[in-house]
Amino acid sequence: MKKIKNKIVVITGAGSGIGRSLAIKLYQNGAKLALNDFNENALKETIKLIGSKSEIYTEIFDVSNKEDFDQFAKNVIQHYKKVDIVINNAGITNGNSSASETTMEAYNKVLGVNLWGMIYGTLAFLPELRKQKESSVVNLSSIMGVLGTPYQSVYSTSKFAIRGFSEALAAEELCNKTGVIVTCVHPGGIKTNIVRNIEGQNLSEEQLKKLDAHFPTTADQTADKIIYAIQKKKTRIVIGPDAKFIYFLSRFSHRLSMKYLVNWAKKLMKI
């Protein structure tokens, strides 16, 4: 998909971070947008930063609600008459918590948004995407969907599942020659508000700045890589120097990569 201009692009979690950067950059490239976020004020800020309300469709809802997502898909198709690109970006985490100490409520909440939200979004739009000569589904996993990370059990679980679903669907669409390219994205540490948005997280601004220092890649840089991947029809991309290091280290030695992540986790736990 070389040209983005006039393509109908759906983005979830467009109120901040990677979703916001994607919305701004795709709009600048001439795309027509359908945006979602759970936070109405955050989504309004994105629209403000884009600088125009023309040809931008928005809805406020929780992506873990299937009925709301299905209705959103119907409304978008009714509004634009078609869909070309769906980016399932919405995601949350519950912060640092061991697998045994993470509550079932936290597991259900994170999996509801990260995993089920991605599945609902993909399946709701897939029939329409298959009508196009070429179309794209982009699902945001993580480098934590490549290698399990200490004290991030629920987040890693959701991101591994996103990877599995995306890779299986990508192969199916290739088998059936539908023209739908499914891209799974594995970013490393990205400077976004995901940590700031954790419920009950009481980190000071100084602590948040220290965390940001461990995240070498910006949301804008990530958005650029994702747009490039869409244009080049890539099915997997790893974003950020930290993610690439972990990815290749895990392929070379699982033992060494686990040791690296243990040391990394210990540093973050001290912040």
N, C-alpha and C positions, 0 to 999 in steps of 0.2 A: 504494500500500500504506500506508494511513493507520495501521493498527494493527500494532504490533510484538509485542504480547503473545501468547505461545504460538506464535510463529513459530519454525521450526527454522532456525537460522543457523549456517553453516559459516564459520570464519575460519582462514586459514592465517597463519603467522607471528604467532601470538597471544602469544608469550612476551615481547614488549617493544613499545615505541613505539606506532604507530597501531593495530596489531593488539590490543595489550593494552587500550588505551583503548576500542576498539570492543567488546571482550568485556565489559568492566566496564559500560559504558553500556547495551549491548543487554540484558545480564542484568538491570540495574536497571529496564529497560523491559518486563520480563516474557518475554524471549525464552528459548528453550531452545537451548543451545550445543553445537556440535561443534568442538573446537579442535585445531589442529595447531601444532607448532613443532619445529625440529631440536634445540633445546636443552631437555633435560628439566627442568633446574633452573629455567630461565626460565619455562617453562610452569607449573611447580608454584607459582612466585611469583605468577603471574597468578591462578591458582585461589585462592591464599591471599588476594589482594587482593579478589577477587570476594566472598569470605566464605562461600561455600557450595559443596558438591560435588554437591548435588542437581541432577539433570537437566543435568549437564555431562559430555559425552563427549570424551575426549582421546586422541590418538595422537601418538607421537614418530616422525617420519620426514622424509626429505629430499624436498621437493616435486618435485625434478628427476628422481625415480625414478618412472616411469609405473606400474610394477607395484604399488608401495606406495600410490600415489595411488588407483589403481583399487580396491584392496582397502579402503582407507579409505572410499571412497564406498559400497562395498557394505556395510561395517560400520555406517556412519552410517545408511543407509536401513533396514538390518535393526533397528537400535536404536530409531530414532524413527518408522519406517514412512513417512516423507516428508521432503522438504527444501523450504524456502521461499526462502531467501536464501543465496547463496554469495559470500563476499568473498575474492578472491585477493589477499592482502596481502603474502605472503612476498616479500622482496627483499633483495638484497645489492649491493654495489659493490666495485670493486677500488681505489678511491682515485684520486688524480691520476696519470694516465699518458697519454701521447700515443698516437694511433692506431697509429703505427708501432712504438712501444716496448711496447705491450700484448701480452703473450704469447698464443698460441693457447689455452693452458691457462686463462688468465683469461677470454678470450672465451667459451670453452665453459662455464666454471663460472657466470659471471654470466648468460649466456643460458639456461643450464640451469635455474637457479632462477627468474629473473625472467620469462622468456618461456615456456619449456616448462612450468614449474610452473603458470603461469596457464592455458595451453592444456589441460594435463592436467586441472586442476581444473574448468575450465568444461565440457569435454566429458564428463568422468566423471559430472557431476551433471545435465547438460542434459536427458537423457530424463526424469528425475524432476521437474525443475523445470517441464517442459512439461505435466505432469499437473495442475498447480495452476491455479486460475483466474487468479491473479496471482502472479508470483514475480520474483526479482531476481538478477542476476549483477553484481557490482561488481569491476572490475579496476583495480588501482592502477598507473597510469602515472606521469607526472611532468611538470613544466613542461619538463623535458629531453626529453620526448617530443613537444614542440611545436616546439622550436628546439634544434638541435644545439649542444652546449656544449663549449668547449675542454677538453681533457684528461679528458673523460668519454665517450670514443667508445663504449666497450662498454656503459656504462650507458645512454647516449642511444639506442644501437641497440636495446637491449632495450625501452626505454620507447616508442620510436616504433612498434616492432612490436606492442606491447600495444595502443597506440592504434588501429593499423590493423585488428587482429583484432577488437577490441571494437566499433569503428564498423561494420565489415562485418557482424558477427553481430547487432548491434542492428538494422540495416536488414533483415536476413533475418527476424528474429523479428517485426518489424512487418509485413513482407510476408505472412508466414504466420499472422499474428494469433494467436500462441501465448499471449500474456499474459506472456512473459518480457521484462522490461526489462533491458537491458544498459547499465550506467553505467561510463564511463571517467573516472577521477579523476586530475586533474593538480595535485598539490600543488607548492608552491615549497619553500623551505627549512623543514624541520620539525625541531624539537628532539627527535631520537630517538637510539638507539644505533647507527645504521647505520655511522657513521664509526668508532665505537669497536670495532665488530665486524670491521673489515677485517683480514685475516690479514697479519702482518708490518708493520702500521702502528705506528710508534713515536712517536706524538705525546704530548707531555706534557699534564698536566691543564690547564696554563695555555693551551696551544695549542688544546686542545679547547674551552675556555671562549671563546676568541676566535672559533672557528668557530661556536659556538652563537650568538654575537652577530650573526652574519650570517643566522641562521635565525629569522625573526620570529614563527613560528606554532608553537603547542604541539600535541602529539599529541591532547590532549583537544579542542581547538578543531577539529582536522581530523576527528576522529571525529564530533563534532556535525554538521559539514557533510555528512559522508557519510550519516549516518542521515537527515538532512533530505532529501537527494537521493533516497534510497530511497523515503521516504514520498511525495515529490512526483513520482516516476517520471522523474527527469531522466536524460538519456543522456550528458551531459558536465558536469563541474564543475571549475572552476579555484579552487584554495584558497590563500589567503595574499596579502598586498599585493604581495610581490615577484613572485609568479607571475602575478597579474592585470596588473601593469605590463608584464612581458615579453610576455604573451599579446597585449595590445592594441597594444603597440609593434611586435610582429612583424607584425600585421595592417596597421599603418600604413606601416611601412618596414622591410624586411628588412635593409637596410644599417645603419640606426641600431640595430636590435636586436642585430645581430652585434657592432657596436662596443661596445654596452653590456655584452654578455657577455664580450668580450675584457678590458675593464677590470675586470669582476667577477672573472674568473678570475685576473688578475694579482694582485689583492688577496689572494685565497685562497692563492695559491702562496707569498706572502711569510710566511704564518703558520707 
